[in-house]
Amino acid sequence: MTRPADLPGEKGPASEPWLCAACDYSNRAIAQFCGRCGRPVGAVCAQCHTHNPGGYQYCDACGAPLYDRPSPEGNPTNLMARLGRRLPDPRKIAPRQGLVWLTPRPDWQWSRQYLKAWTSRNRWELLALFLLTALAAFLRVVRLEEIPAGFHGDEAWTGIEGLRILQEGWIGPYTTSAMGQATGPFYLTALLIGLLDVSRFSVRLSMALFGIATVPAAHLLLRLGFGRWVALFGTTALTVSYWHLHFSRLGFGLISLAFIGTLAATALLWAMRSKWRWPWLAAGACLGLMPYTYFAYPFFIAAEAAALAAYFLLRKEALRGKLTSLALFTAGSLIVAWPVVSLILDSPDSYFVRMLGGSVGNDQEFSEADGTLEKVEFLARRAWYALRFLYQNTRLDHVDGSGGKGALDLGTAALAYLGLIVSIKRWRSPPHLFAVLALFFALLTLVVTEPASGAMRRTIVAIPWVFGLAGIGAVSIANSLRRRLGNWGRAVATAAAAALLLLGGAWNLRYYFVELPQSPAFQFTFPHYYLDALDTASSFDDPGPIYYYSARRTFSFETIRFLYPNHRGVDRSHEFGAFDLEKTDPGPVTYLLEGAYMQEIDTIMEMYPGGQLIVDDRTQPLYIIYHLTG
């Protein structure tokens, strides 16, 4: 072991009193070991030369063990102890005999001295996290009403349910709108509509807040599970990811699944490392929030259940202790999720209709397959598609406008696959196993659900794990280069990681803010011309009834219902009403014609001359407005 005073340029422990990071005991200036717990003043990692507090068993930067034994209180002197040090670690040759944690146990203490020392020790990391969160907030709020330019019907349903909450209060955990939705995130939407106004911005901001909050939550999860450098790399990649960015800027409730899933995973890892029992109750409570988010949540619960089962299987603890932890975890989950559980028990068919409707069994190709072999071949093709999903997603989704590009940029995807391999090898480490399981069950959604659309939405349960895997891949390469090339290797690895993040971030931001809005699928999914037409029709001092001629939508369409609740519209198209050009209302009226109905404008102007005509200024106009003042 090397003390800080032994390093050139380091401040020795004899210069001032020091606080033990392990037990929060204030020691004399000349003390080289803690007077309460016996820990040394500090230790320097032999691999990466990072200074660590004496209470740490593993390096805070690279995860390497700081001591030859799990505890630093002296060296073994007897023959058997010396032989034991030279024998292979039984945990490495007998996987069932124990867990392997590659990061130090969190030992948080609520004291002023501890908080001051902790903040000082981690000030640069805290600054980086603050800047990343600020950048995430900017990227998820800037031009929020313009990109996407239109307003999807499911976004409007989010706003409509928010208005219903303002009027009725508690509306339950589930609503049948938009084919069935969990209502959890809509309560935040209701709050913002009440504080701001009825607008696209209010609806989208409510979901953007979930996306912003996911960034620091993801850093905490990755820091707890994999260390500082994996956390910084993964959080940076997540901040600029177009995958997470896109769903953070839509009024879909699904982005809440990424945040709550991150919170639940963090709470579970904390409970696993804690010496107390109460964190198990908190971890269960966080998991109980999952059914209030988005209908892909069962796949996350399956991943967490598998990780939990492996943990209890490998943990050396009396059965009574394991059952106590599991009982607290289960109790916390059931207490928080009870409204959903009660609904499922009362009306399982209505609750599961959307989940079952999205099953691969409803796919025409699968259901019409001739025999078991063809069905297996179909599922094998879906599995191959899932394995390539991170860097290649060929299907276009006309529900959220995504598709055509992989979920990640090529460099981040390659590192994520490498991190997956590394994590599989480290499966006895609960965070690594959890990351593998989270990605596995996320990709499994692409195999067992209807393949026409929804790939980017259903796999969102993998956030933030997939970015953590990319960080694991990057750190693994850095460690390999450092071992082979020393400080030069470390410098090369750091520069390469920074370049990859810079190039990947530039690609993600350009793709989302420039290329994606221009794509035909995106413009089809988020049309905005009819909103422009309604805005123009509503701009008159007294527009009167709006005679609406549209072959694609009725005036009661959810988007129009939410954004224009005080306008009286009359459907006059062949598709949605009784076609008629005659002015039947006294006073002002406004004709709004779209598509093929624009050819009726000459007839209307002949019948009622002297009105105000507004024609869409595109090369090929999409709407015409004709306003009569009386």
Secondary structure by P-SEA (a helix, b strand, c coil): cccccccccccccccbbbbcccccccccccccccccccccccccccccccccccccccccccccccccccccccccccaaaaaaaacccccccccccccccccccccccccaaaaaaaaaaaaaaaaaaaaaaaaaaaaaccccccccccccaaaaaaaaaaaaaaacccccccccccccccccaaaaaaaaaaaccccaaaaaaaaaaaaaaaaaaaaaaaaaccccaaaaaaaaaaaacaaaaaaaaccccaaaaaaaaaaaaaaaaaaaaccccaaaaaaaaaaaacccccccaaaaaaaaaaaaaaaaaaccccaaaaaaaaaaaaaaaaaaaaaaaaaaaacccccaaaaaaacccccccccccccaaaaaaaaaaaaaaaaacccccccccccccccccccccaaaaaaaaaaaaaaaaacccaaaaaaaaaaaaaaaaaaccccccccccccccaaaaaaaaaaaaaaaaaaaaaaacaaaaaaaaaaaaaaaaaaaaaaaaaaaaccccccaaaaaacccaaaaaaaaaaccccccccccccccccccccccccccccbbbbbccccccccccccccccbbbbbbccccccaaaaaaaaccbbbbbccccccccbbbbbbcc
